[in-house]
Amino acid sequence: MTGLVYITGASSGIGQALALQYYRAGWRLALVARRTTELQTWAQAQELSTDRFAIYGADVCDIAAITGAGQACITAQGLPDVVIANAGISVGIDSAILDDIEVMRRVYATNNIGLAATFQPFIAPMLQRRSGALVGIASVAGIRGLPGHAAYCSSKAAVISYCESLRGECRPHGVKVVTIAPGYIDTPLTRENRYSMPFLMQPQDFAERAFQAISEGASLRFIPWQMGVVARILRLLPNALFDRLLAGRPRKHRQGE
């Protein structure tokens, strides 16, 4: 099957790798990013055929802008077959610092409200058509909270729960909701991490597996699978043991660090 895929956060990292994966599989692309010039430069470097992609400028934190981008896509290219809400940010916080509460608000605005606003223009027409897939990019970090990573972990836990709720609403109407939970992927979001990153993947390797999971209509898929095993084990650990294992673990860097 080929069709039209709509991807947010397409200017770098996972979003860019997913765009290239879908393009190589013969799909048309609707690419959304704040940095449209960067995205256009990348598309030209990849020699993407101009009749197979379009770029929409929007910040997912701006509800009017991101829902407007979705409507513009429907008008210009038609209703997508797959919508991937990929745009997200990761930054450490210290809840004892007042300024970091604003950072937390921004993480939620991007990772949660931005995801819901990305889906919004497509839900009703997909339900009416009785086909399509809405894909939320969560994280293995959404399974348990990590020190210094409260904003990101809780936001990705919310992505998992939100997509699960949406899946129950959409499934009777033939629309799939797929949650992808990446482990550590070599992107700008992870390169400054101050701790070990087991099973680190290259973005294109991740994109190949994510493409397969979306094609299969998986409800929740951990990529790579090894991190899924780790996540489930951590979820089952008693709190006291989990706390001891994480004692002394380096914290996620805060904004500006």
Buried (B, 14 or more C-beta within 10 A) or exposed (E): EEBBBBBBBBBBBBBBBBBBBBBEEEBBBBBBBBEBEBBBEBBEEEEBEEEEBBBBBBBBBBBEBBBBBBEBBBEEBEBBBBBBBBBBBBBBBBEEEEEBEEBBEBBBBBBBBBBBBBBBBBBEBBBEBEBBBBBBBBBBBBBBBBBBBBBBBBBBBBBBEBBBEBBEEBEEBEBBBBBBBBBBBBBEBBEEBEEEBEBBBEBBBBBBBBBEBBEEEBBBBBBBEEBBEBBEEBEEEEEEEBEEEEEEBEBBBBEEE
